[in-house]
Amino acid sequence: MPATLSSVAAQAKVSTSTASRALSGHPSVLPATRERVLAAAAALHYQPNRMASALRTNRSGLLGLVVNNLRIATFHTIAETLQAWAGEHRYQVLVCTTGGDPEREAAFLQTARMHHLDGVVVAGSGANADLVNRLVEEGRAIVTMNREVPGSRAPSVMTDYETSARLATDHLLGLGHTRIAAIEGPPEITSGRLHHAGFAGALAAAGVPLVPELVARGPFAMSFGRAAAEAVLRLPQPPTALLVSNHEASLGVLPVLGEVGLRVPDEISVICTEEEPFYSWWTPPLTTVDNRAEDQARRAADLLLAQLTGGGSAEGHAELLTPTLVIRGSTAPPRA
């Protein structure tokens, strides 16, 4: 039978309330008494009832993290960075992957409320502003990432997607490319909308017309990337450069380039937004725009900690991190 707080108190010869205060580190307990209680708890292999403690104190020592998946470098970098930060601050993180499904995300946010999680970071669907705001109202620490959450009152951290696409497009234009294909995310999603705005804005500023047949906008899926790459490369007048801002789609795009026998960058230049470790191992290594996922996670942690320690909710604070261009071997001037 598991040890209880009462059995720990009995072995330490103190009251149950004193044992509880000793185990929670309350300053009113004498050091000698605390040592006796801790020794009793260790001897009995006592494990505190965290749920009961959460109900009593409104604090659980648990944080939640919602991500769409853990396959993509951005999401697993966010998860690893927050896990490491939480360990330093004596928190445990519960990670929920949703596939970008707002209903699965909503179910986790409800669980966070029911189990009194101290805080939640949502790098998810961009939906569920009502549940995010309820957590704000209940005094929970919460930060949103990755996508805008319209109507949310929680602080947010996001890369500047529009600047990301502008940096990539300006780099290709600067090399002399004017027939640039773009494989992008869906227009209803924050990154898809803003990446397209950056791409179109950079072309317009350079006086280069946007050619609709060179733009493919679709779901975050490898299959879409493959289909989109095959379509633009089959055009009678194919592109001389390819910008892939749909990160998941890049996993379908890159194999197609090899299959059709195009030499990169001699016959086509390629640039991707969002960094991925294997991009630097590709032959040739891929030029990218780094969305600084680790820095995003660290800023989210700072905002979370400020709320957890009573430093304010920073309600409505929206922070954009400027991405950085990383030039490697996959981009070069077009062939004459």
Contacts in CASP RR format, 6 or more apart in sequence:
PFRMAT RR
TARGET T0000
AUTHOR 0000-0000-0000
METHOD contacts of the structure
MODEL  1
MPATLSSVAAQAKVSTSTASRALSGHPSVLPATRERVLAAAAALHYQPNR
MASALRTNRSGLLGLVVNNLRIATFHTIAETLQAWAGEHRYQVLVCTTGG
DPEREAAFLQTARMHHLDGVVVAGSGANADLVNRLVEEGRAIVTMNREVP
GSRAPSVMTDYETSARLATDHLLGLGHTRIAAIEGPPEITSGRLHHAGFA
GALAAAGVPLVPELVARGPFAMSFGRAAAEAVLRLPQPPTALLVSNHEAS
LGVLPVLGEVGLRVPDEISVICTEEEPFYSWWTPPLTTVDNRAEDQARRA
ADLLLAQLTGGGSAEGHAELLTPTLVIRGSTAPPRA
2 46 0 8 1.000
2 47 0 8 1.000
3 41 0 8 1.000
3 44 0 8 1.000
3 45 0 8 1.000
3 46 0 8 1.000
3 47 0 8 1.000
4 46 0 8 1.000
5 16 0 8 1.000
5 19 0 8 1.000
5 20 0 8 1.000
5 23 0 8 1.000
5 46 0 8 1.000
5 48 0 8 1.000
5 49 0 8 1.000
6 16 0 8 1.000
7 44 0 8 1.000
7 46 0 8 1.000
8 19 0 8 1.000
8 23 0 8 1.000
8 37 0 8 1.000
8 40 0 8 1.000
8 41 0 8 1.000
8 44 0 8 1.000
8 46 0 8 1.000
9 15 0 8 1.000
9 16 0 8 1.000
9 18 0 8 1.000
9 19 0 8 1.000
9 37 0 8 1.000
9 40 0 8 1.000
11 40 0 8 1.000
11 43 0 8 1.000
11 44 0 8 1.000
12 19 0 8 1.000
12 22 0 8 1.000
12 33 0 8 1.000
12 36 0 8 1.000
12 37 0 8 1.000
12 39 0 8 1.000
12 40 0 8 1.000
13 36 0 8 1.000
14 22 0 8 1.000
14 33 0 8 1.000
14 36 0 8 1.000
14 37 0 8 1.000
18 29 0 8 1.000
18 33 0 8 1.000
18 37 0 8 1.000
19 37 0 8 1.000
19 40 0 8 1.000
21 28 0 8 1.000
21 29 0 8 1.000
22 29 0 8 1.000
22 33 0 8 1.000
22 34 0 8 1.000
22 37 0 8 1.000
22 38 0 8 1.000
23 37 0 8 1.000
23 38 0 8 1.000
23 41 0 8 1.000
23 48 0 8 1.000
25 34 0 8 1.000
29 37 0 8 1.000
40 46 0 8 1.000
50 60 0 8 1.000
50 61 0 8 1.000
50 62 0 8 1.000
51 60 0 8 1.000
51 115 0 8 1.000
53 59 0 8 1.000
53 60 0 8 1.000
54 60 0 8 1.000
54 61 0 8 1.000
54 115 0 8 1.000
54 116 0 8 1.000
55 116 0 8 1.000
58 116 0 8 1.000
59 116 0 8 1.000
59 118 0 8 1.000
60 115 0 8 1.000
60 116 0 8 1.000
60 117 0 8 1.000
60 118 0 8 1.000
61 90 0 8 1.000
61 91 0 8 1.000
61 92 0 8 1.000
61 118 0 8 1.000
62 91 0 8 1.000
62 92 0 8 1.000
62 93 0 8 1.000
62 94 0 8 1.000
62 115 0 8 1.000
62 117 0 8 1.000
62 118 0 8 1.000
63 82 0 8 1.000
63 86 0 8 1.000
63 91 0 8 1.000
63 92 0 8 1.000
63 93 0 8 1.000
63 94 0 8 1.000
63 117 0 8 1.000
63 118 0 8 1.000
63 119 0 8 1.000
63 120 0 8 1.000
63 121 0 8 1.000
63 141 0 8 1.000
63 304 0 8 1.000
64 93 0 8 1.000
64 94 0 8 1.000
64 95 0 8 1.000
64 96 0 8 1.000
64 108 0 8 1.000
64 112 0 8 1.000
64 117 0 8 1.000
64 119 0 8 1.000
64 120 0 8 1.000
64 121 0 8 1.000
65 78 0 8 1.000
65 79 0 8 1.000
65 82 0 8 1.000
65 93 0 8 1.000
65 94 0 8 1.000
65 95 0 8 1.000
65 96 0 8 1.000
65 120 0 8 1.000
65 121 0 8 1.000
65 123 0 8 1.000
66 96 0 8 1.000
66 98 0 8 1.000
66 105 0 8 1.000
66 108 0 8 1.000
66 109 0 8 1.000
66 120 0 8 1.000
66 121 0 8 1.000
66 122 0 8 1.000
66 123 0 8 1.000
66 124 0 8 1.000
67 75 0 8 1.000
67 78 0 8 1.000
67 79 0 8 1.000
67 95 0 8 1.000
67 96 0 8 1.000
67 97 0 8 1.000
67 98 0 8 1.000
67 123 0 8 1.000
67 124 0 8 1.000
67 146 0 8 1.000
68 75 0 8 1.000
68 97 0 8 1.000
68 98 0 8 1.000
68 99 0 8 1.000
68 100 0 8 1.000
68 123 0 8 1.000
68 124 0 8 1.000
68 125 0 8 1.000
68 146 0 8 1.000
68 220 0 8 1.000
69 75 0 8 1.000
69 97 0 8 1.000
69 99 0 8 1.000
69 100 0 8 1.000
70 76 0 8 1.000
70 79 0 8 1.000
70 95 0 8 1.000
70 97 0 8 1.000
71 248 0 8 1.000
72 247 0 8 1.000
72 248 0 8 1.000
72 274 0 8 1.000
72 276 0 8 1.000
73 274 0 8 1.000
73 275 0 8 1.000
73 276 0 8 1.000
73 277 0 8 1.000
73 293 0 8 1.000
74 146 0 8 1.000
74 247 0 8 1.000
74 274 0 8 1.000
74 291 0 8 1.000
74 293 0 8 1.000
75 123 0 8 1.000
75 293 0 8 1.000
77 293 0 8 1.000
77 294 0 8 1.000
77 297 0 8 1.000
78 121 0 8 1.000
78 123 0 8 1.000
78 145 0 8 1.000
78 146 0 8 1.000
78 293 0 8 1.000
78 296 0 8 1.000
78 297 0 8 1.000
78 300 0 8 1.000
79 93 0 8 1.000
79 95 0 8 1.000
81 293 0 8 1.000
81 294 0 8 1.000
81 297 0 8 1.000
81 298 0 8 1.000
81 301 0 8 1.000
82 93 0 8 1.000
82 121 0 8 1.000
82 297 0 8 1.000
82 300 0 8 1.000
82 301 0 8 1.000
83 93 0 8 1.000
83 95 0 8 1.000
85 297 0 8 1.000
85 298 0 8 1.000
85 301 0 8 1.000
86 92 0 8 1.000
86 93 0 8 1.000
89 305 0 8 1.000
91 118 0 8 1.000
94 117 0 8 1.000
96 104 0 8 1.000
96 105 0 8 1.000
96 108 0 8 1.000
98 104 0 8 1.000
98 105 0 8 1.000
98 108 0 8 1.000
98 124 0 8 1.000
98 125 0 8 1.000
100 124 0 8 1.000
100 125 0 8 1.000
101 125 0 8 1.000
102 125 0 8 1.000
102 126 0 8 1.000
102 127 0 8 1.000
102 128 0 8 1.000
105 122 0 8 1.000
105 124 0 8 1.000
105 125 0 8 1.000
105 127 0 8 1.000
105 128 0 8 1.000
106 127 0 8 1.000
106 128 0 8 1.000
106 131 0 8 1.000
109 120 0 8 1.000
109 122 0 8 1.000
109 128 0 8 1.000
109 131 0 8 1.000
109 132 0 8 1.000
109 135 0 8 1.000
110 131 0 8 1.000
111 117 0 8 1.000
112 119 0 8 1.000
112 120 0 8 1.000
112 135 0 8 1.000
112 140 0 8 1.000
113 131 0 8 1.000
113 134 0 8 1.000
113 135 0 8 1.000
113 138 0 8 1.000
113 140 0 8 1.000
117 140 0 8 1.000
118 140 0 8 1.000
118 141 0 8 1.000
118 308 0 8 1.000
119 135 0 8 1.000
119 140 0 8 1.000
119 141 0 8 1.000
119 142 0 8 1.000
119 304 0 8 1.000
119 307 0 8 1.000
119 308 0 8 1.000
120 135 0 8 1.000
120 140 0 8 1.000
120 141 0 8 1.000
120 142 0 8 1.000
120 143 0 8 1.000
121 142 0 8 1.000
121 143 0 8 1.000
121 144 0 8 1.000
121 145 0 8 1.000
121 300 0 8 1.000
121 304 0 8 1.000
122 128 0 8 1.000
122 132 0 8 1.000
122 142 0 8 1.000
122 143 0 8 1.000
122 144 0 8 1.000
122 145 0 8 1.000
122 149 0 8 1.000
122 154 0 8 1.000
123 144 0 8 1.000
123 145 0 8 1.000
123 146 0 8 1.000
123 147 0 8 1.000
124 144 0 8 1.000
124 145 0 8 1.000
124 146 0 8 1.000
124 147 0 8 1.000
125 147 0 8 1.000
126 144 0 8 1.000
126 146 0 8 1.000
126 147 0 8 1.000
126 148 0 8 1.000
126 149 0 8 1.000
126 150 0 8 1.000
126 190 0 8 1.000
127 149 0 8 1.000
128 149 0 8 1.000
129 149 0 8 1.000
129 150 0 8 1.000
129 151 0 8 1.000
129 152 0 8 1.000
132 142 0 8 1.000
132 144 0 8 1.000
132 149 0 8 1.000
132 152 0 8 1.000
132 153 0 8 1.000
132 154 0 8 1.000
133 151 0 8 1.000
133 152 0 8 1.000
133 153 0 8 1.000
133 154 0 8 1.000
135 142 0 8 1.000
135 154 0 8 1.000
136 142 0 8 1.000
136 153 0 8 1.000
136 154 0 8 1.000
136 313 0 8 1.000
136 315 0 8 1.000
139 307 0 8 1.000
139 313 0 8 1.000
141 304 0 8 1.000
141 305 0 8 1.000
141 307 0 8 1.000
141 308 0 8 1.000
141 313 0 8 1.000
142 154 0 8 1.000
142 304 0 8 1.000
142 307 0 8 1.000
143 154 0 8 1.000
143 155 0 8 1.000
143 156 0 8 1.000
143 157 0 8 1.000
143 300 0 8 1.000
143 303 0 8 1.000
143 304 0 8 1.000
144 152 0 8 1.000
144 154 0 8 1.000
144 155 0 8 1.000
144 156 0 8 1.000
144 157 0 8 1.000
145 156 0 8 1.000
145 157 0 8 1.000
145 158 0 8 1.000
145 296 0 8 1.000
145 297 0 8 1.000
145 300 0 8 1.000
146 158 0 8 1.000
146 190 0 8 1.000
146 191 0 8 1.000
147 158 0 8 1.000
147 189 0 8 1.000
147 190 0 8 1.000
147 191 0 8 1.000
148 156 0 8 1.000
148 158 0 8 1.000
148 190 0 8 1.000
149 156 0 8 1.000
152 316 0 8 1.000
153 315 0 8 1.000
153 316 0 8 1.000
154 313 0 8 1.000
154 315 0 8 1.000
154 316 0 8 1.000
155 303 0 8 1.000
155 313 0 8 1.000
155 314 0 8 1.000
155 315 0 8 1.000
155 316 0 8 1.000
155 317 0 8 1.000
155 318 0 8 1.000
155 319 0 8 1.000
156 316 0 8 1.000
156 317 0 8 1.000
156 318 0 8 1.000
156 319 0 8 1.000
157 296 0 8 1.000
157 299 0 8 1.000
157 300 0 8 1.000
157 303 0 8 1.000
157 319 0 8 1.000
157 321 0 8 1.000
158 190 0 8 1.000
158 296 0 8 1.000
158 318 0 8 1.000
158 319 0 8 1.000
158 320 0 8 1.000
158 321 0 8 1.000
159 291 0 8 1.000
159 292 0 8 1.000
159 293 0 8 1.000
159 296 0 8 1.000
159 320 0 8 1.000
159 321 0 8 1.000
159 323 0 8 1.000
160 320 0 8 1.000
160 321 0 8 1.000
160 322 0 8 1.000
160 323 0 8 1.000
161 190 0 8 1.000
161 191 0 8 1.000
161 192 0 8 1.000
161 194 0 8 1.000
161 195 0 8 1.000
161 198 0 8 1.000
161 245 0 8 1.000
161 273 0 8 1.000
162 194 0 8 1.000
162 195 0 8 1.000
162 197 0 8 1.000
162 198 0 8 1.000
163 198 0 8 1.000
163 322 0 8 1.000
163 323 0 8 1.000
164 195 0 8 1.000
164 198 0 8 1.000
164 245 0 8 1.000
164 273 0 8 1.000
164 289 0 8 1.000
164 291 0 8 1.000
164 323 0 8 1.000
165 182 0 8 1.000
165 194 0 8 1.000
165 195 0 8 1.000
165 196 0 8 1.000
165 197 0 8 1.000
165 198 0 8 1.000
165 199 0 8 1.000
165 202 0 8 1.000
165 243 0 8 1.000
165 245 0 8 1.000
165 273 0 8 1.000
165 289 0 8 1.000
166 198 0 8 1.000
166 199 0 8 1.000
166 201 0 8 1.000
166 202 0 8 1.000
167 289 0 8 1.000
167 323 0 8 1.000
167 324 0 8 1.000
167 325 0 8 1.000
168 199 0 8 1.000
168 243 0 8 1.000
168 245 0 8 1.000
168 271 0 8 1.000
168 273 0 8 1.000
168 289 0 8 1.000
168 325 0 8 1.000
169 180 0 8 1.000
169 198 0 8 1.000
169 199 0 8 1.000
169 201 0 8 1.000
169 202 0 8 1.000
169 203 0 8 1.000
169 243 0 8 1.000
170 202 0 8 1.000
170 206 0 8 1.000
171 271 0 8 1.000
171 287 0 8 1.000
171 325 0 8 1.000
171 327 0 8 1.000
171 331 0 8 1.000
172 180 0 8 1.000
172 241 0 8 1.000
172 243 0 8 1.000
172 269 0 8 1.000
172 271 0 8 1.000
172 331 0 8 1.000
173 180 0 8 1.000
173 202 0 8 1.000
173 203 0 8 1.000
173 206 0 8 1.000
173 208 0 8 1.000
175 241 0 8 1.000
175 269 0 8 1.000
175 331 0 8 1.000
175 332 0 8 1.000
175 333 0 8 1.000
175 334 0 8 1.000
176 333 0 8 1.000
176 334 0 8 1.000
177 240 0 8 1.000
177 241 0 8 1.000
177 269 0 8 1.000
177 333 0 8 1.000
177 334 0 8 1.000
178 208 0 8 1.000
178 240 0 8 1.000
179 211 0 8 1.000
179 214 0 8 1.000
179 237 0 8 1.000
179 238 0 8 1.000
179 239 0 8 1.000
179 240 0 8 1.000
179 241 0 8 1.000
180 203 0 8 1.000
180 208 0 8 1.000
180 214 0 8 1.000
180 239 0 8 1.000
180 240 0 8 1.000
180 241 0 8 1.000
180 242 0 8 1.000
180 243 0 8 1.000
181 214 0 8 1.000
181 215 0 8 1.000
181 216 0 8 1.000
181 232 0 8 1.000
181 238 0 8 1.000
181 239 0 8 1.000
181 241 0 8 1.000
181 242 0 8 1.000
181 243 0 8 1.000
182 196 0 8 1.000
182 199 0 8 1.000
182 214 0 8 1.000
182 215 0 8 1.000
182 216 0 8 1.000
182 242 0 8 1.000
182 243 0 8 1.000
182 244 0 8 1.000
182 245 0 8 1.000
183 216 0 8 1.000
183 225 0 8 1.000
183 228 0 8 1.000
183 229 0 8 1.000
183 232 0 8 1.000
183 242 0 8 1.000
183 243 0 8 1.000
183 244 0 8 1.000
183 245 0 8 1.000
183 246 0 8 1.000
183 249 0 8 1.000
183 250 0 8 1.000
183 253 0 8 1.000
184 192 0 8 1.000
184 195 0 8 1.000
184 196 0 8 1.000
184 199 0 8 1.000
184 215 0 8 1.000
184 216 0 8 1.000
184 217 0 8 1.000
184 218 0 8 1.000
184 245 0 8 1.000
184 246 0 8 1.000
185 191 0 8 1.000
185 192 0 8 1.000
185 195 0 8 1.000
185 196 0 8 1.000
185 217 0 8 1.000
185 218 0 8 1.000
185 219 0 8 1.000
185 220 0 8 1.000
185 245 0 8 1.000
185 246 0 8 1.000
185 249 0 8 1.000
186 192 0 8 1.000
186 217 0 8 1.000
186 218 0 8 1.000
186 219 0 8 1.000
186 220 0 8 1.000
187 193 0 8 1.000
187 196 0 8 1.000
187 217 0 8 1.000
189 220 0 8 1.000
191 245 0 8 1.000
192 217 0 8 1.000
192 245 0 8 1.000
192 246 0 8 1.000
195 245 0 8 1.000
195 273 0 8 1.000
196 215 0 8 1.000
196 217 0 8 1.000
199 210 0 8 1.000
199 215 0 8 1.000
199 243 0 8 1.000
199 245 0 8 1.000
200 210 0 8 1.000
203 209 0 8 1.000
203 210 0 8 1.000
204 210 0 8 1.000
213 232 0 8 1.000
213 235 0 8 1.000
214 232 0 8 1.000
214 235 0 8 1.000
214 239 0 8 1.000
216 224 0 8 1.000
216 225 0 8 1.000
216 228 0 8 1.000
216 231 0 8 1.000
216 232 0 8 1.000
218 224 0 8 1.000
218 228 0 8 1.000
218 246 0 8 1.000
218 249 0 8 1.000
220 246 0 8 1.000
220 247 0 8 1.000
220 248 0 8 1.000
220 249 0 8 1.000
221 248 0 8 1.000
221 249 0 8 1.000
222 248 0 8 1.000
222 249 0 8 1.000
222 251 0 8 1.000
222 252 0 8 1.000
223 252 0 8 1.000
224 246 0 8 1.000
224 249 0 8 1.000
225 244 0 8 1.000
225 246 0 8 1.000
225 249 0 8 1.000
225 250 0 8 1.000
225 251 0 8 1.000
225 252 0 8 1.000
225 253 0 8 1.000
225 256 0 8 1.000
226 252 0 8 1.000
226 253 0 8 1.000
226 255 0 8 1.000
226 256 0 8 1.000
228 249 0 8 1.000
228 253 0 8 1.000
229 242 0 8 1.000
229 252 0 8 1.000
229 253 0 8 1.000
229 256 0 8 1.000
229 257 0 8 1.000
230 256 0 8 1.000
232 238 0 8 1.000
232 239 0 8 1.000
232 242 0 8 1.000
233 239 0 8 1.000
233 256 0 8 1.000
233 257 0 8 1.000
233 260 0 8 1.000
233 262 0 8 1.000
238 268 0 8 1.000
239 268 0 8 1.000
240 268 0 8 1.000
240 269 0 8 1.000
240 334 0 8 1.000
240 335 0 8 1.000
241 268 0 8 1.000
241 269 0 8 1.000
241 270 0 8 1.000
241 271 0 8 1.000
241 331 0 8 1.000
241 334 0 8 1.000
242 253 0 8 1.000
242 257 0 8 1.000
242 268 0 8 1.000
242 269 0 8 1.000
242 270 0 8 1.000
242 271 0 8 1.000
243 271 0 8 1.000
243 272 0 8 1.000
243 273 0 8 1.000
244 250 0 8 1.000
244 253 0 8 1.000
244 270 0 8 1.000
244 271 0 8 1.000
244 272 0 8 1.000
244 273 0 8 1.000
245 272 0 8 1.000
245 273 0 8 1.000
245 274 0 8 1.000
247 272 0 8 1.000
247 273 0 8 1.000
247 274 0 8 1.000
247 276 0 8 1.000
250 272 0 8 1.000
250 276 0 8 1.000
254 270 0 8 1.000
254 282 0 8 1.000
257 264 0 8 1.000
257 268 0 8 1.000
257 270 0 8 1.000
262 268 0 8 1.000
264 270 0 8 1.000
264 284 0 8 1.000
264 330 0 8 1.000
265 284 0 8 1.000
265 329 0 8 1.000
265 330 0 8 1.000
265 331 0 8 1.000
265 332 0 8 1.000
266 332 0 8 1.000
266 335 0 8 1.000
267 335 0 8 1.000
269 287 0 8 1.000
269 330 0 8 1.000
269 331 0 8 1.000
269 332 0 8 1.000
269 334 0 8 1.000
270 286 0 8 1.000
270 287 0 8 1.000
270 330 0 8 1.000
270 331 0 8 1.000
271 286 0 8 1.000
271 287 0 8 1.000
271 288 0 8 1.000
271 289 0 8 1.000
271 330 0 8 1.000
271 331 0 8 1.000
272 279 0 8 1.000
272 286 0 8 1.000
272 287 0 8 1.000
272 288 0 8 1.000
272 289 0 8 1.000
273 288 0 8 1.000
273 289 0 8 1.000
273 291 0 8 1.000
273 323 0 8 1.000
274 288 0 8 1.000
274 289 0 8 1.000
274 290 0 8 1.000
274 291 0 8 1.000
274 293 0 8 1.000
275 288 0 8 1.000
275 290 0 8 1.000
275 291 0 8 1.000
275 293 0 8 1.000
275 326 0 8 1.000
276 288 0 8 1.000
279 285 0 8 1.000
279 286 0 8 1.000
279 288 0 8 1.000
279 328 0 8 1.000
280 286 0 8 1.000
280 328 0 8 1.000
282 330 0 8 1.000
284 328 0 8 1.000
284 329 0 8 1.000
284 330 0 8 1.000
285 328 0 8 1.000
285 329 0 8 1.000
285 330 0 8 1.000
286 328 0 8 1.000
286 329 0 8 1.000
286 330 0 8 1.000
287 325 0 8 1.000
287 326 0 8 1.000
287 327 0 8 1.000
287 328 0 8 1.000
287 329 0 8 1.000
287 330 0 8 1.000
287 331 0 8 1.000
288 325 0 8 1.000
288 326 0 8 1.000
288 328 0 8 1.000
289 323 0 8 1.000
289 324 0 8 1.000
289 325 0 8 1.000
289 326 0 8 1.000
290 323 0 8 1.000
290 324 0 8 1.000
290 325 0 8 1.000
290 326 0 8 1.000
291 321 0 8 1.000
291 323 0 8 1.000
292 321 0 8 1.000
292 323 0 8 1.000
292 324 0 8 1.000
295 321 0 8 1.000
296 321 0 8 1.000
299 319 0 8 1.000
299 321 0 8 1.000
303 314 0 8 1.000
303 317 0 8 1.000
303 319 0 8 1.000
306 312 0 8 1.000
306 314 0 8 1.000
307 313 0 8 1.000
307 314 0 8 1.000
END
